[in-house]
Amino acid sequence: MDTKAYVYILECNDHTYYTGYTTDVENRLKMHNLGRGAKYTRARRPCRLVYSKACDSKSSAMKLEYKIKQLSRKEKVDLILGVLKEL
């Protein structure tokens, strides 16, 4: 059985968004802000968590992550604000 996973969106210091998945959102945010997260966020610190959603499995989290990465910036903002409900 897969462990519960989460999809998250970070807003970087340059106001761009980074989307990823993890099993521990708080620890992952900490790693991003320490410069040990994704290469993308290293030069864009500090980052802040603006969205997270629990998924039943790593596989479902990865699928949702992919869908979010395909969204336009406006659609991501709508998702973060709760205007866009379903993907």
matplotlib code that plots the C-alpha trace (Angstrom):
import matplotlib.pyplot as plt

x = [0.0, 1.2, 1.9, -0.3, 1.3, 0.7, 0.8, 2.0, 2.5, 5.2, 5.3, 8.9, 10.5, 10.3, 6.6, 6.8, 5.2, 6.8, 4.7, 5.9, 4.8, 6.0, 4.9, 5.8, 4.9, 6.4, 9.8, 9.8, 9.2, 12.0, 14.3, 13.4, 14.2, 17.5, 18.5, 18.3, 15.0, 14.6, 17.2, 14.5, 13.8, 17.5, 17.9, 14.4, 14.3, 12.5, 9.5, 6.1, 3.5, 0.3, -1.4, -1.4, -3.7, -3.6, -3.7, -4.3, -1.0, 2.3, 0.9, -2.2, -0.1, 2.2, -0.7, -2.2, 1.2, 1.4, -2.0, -1.2, 2.0, 0.0, -2.2, -1.6, -0.5, -4.1, -5.5, -2.9, -3.9, -7.6, -6.6, -4.8, -7.7, -10.2, -12.0, -10.8, -12.1, -11.5, -8.7]
y = [0.0, 3.5, 6.1, 9.3, 11.9, 15.6, 17.9, 21.4, 24.8, 27.2, 30.9, 31.8, 35.1, 36.2, 35.5, 32.4, 29.1, 25.8, 22.6, 19.3, 16.3, 14.9, 12.8, 15.6, 19.1, 21.0, 19.2, 19.7, 23.4, 23.6, 21.8, 24.2, 27.2, 25.7, 25.3, 21.5, 21.3, 21.6, 23.4, 25.8, 27.0, 27.4, 30.8, 31.9, 31.6, 32.2, 30.2, 30.1, 27.4, 28.6, 25.3, 21.7, 18.8, 15.3, 12.4, 8.7, 7.5, 8.7, 7.8, 10.0, 12.8, 12.6, 12.7, 15.7, 17.4, 16.9, 18.4, 21.4, 22.0, 22.1, 25.0, 28.6, 31.0, 32.4, 28.9, 28.2, 31.4, 30.4, 27.0, 28.6, 31.0, 28.1, 29.4, 26.4, 23.3, 20.3, 19.3]
z = [0.0, -0.9, 1.8, 1.8, -0.5, -1.0, -4.0, -3.1, -4.7, -3.5, -4.3, -4.8, -3.9, -7.5, -7.5, -9.7, -8.7, -8.1, -7.9, -6.4, -4.4, -1.1, 1.9, 4.4, 3.3, 6.2, 5.9, 2.1, 2.5, 5.0, 2.6, -0.3, 1.9, 3.1, -0.6, -0.5, -2.5, -6.2, -8.3, -9.4, -5.9, -4.8, -6.4, -5.7, -1.9, 0.4, -0.8, 0.9, 0.8, -1.0, -1.7, -0.7, -1.3, 0.2, -2.2, -1.6, -3.1, -4.6, -8.0, -7.7, -6.3, -9.3, -11.7, -10.0, -10.0, -13.7, -14.3, -12.2, -14.1, -17.3, -16.0, -16.9, -14.2, -14.0, -13.6, -10.8, -9.1, -9.3, -7.8, -5.0, -4.3, -4.4, -7.5, -9.6, -7.8, -10.0, -12.3]

ax = plt.figure().add_subplot(projection="3d")
ax.plot(x, y, z, "-o")
ax.set_aspect("equal")
plt.show()
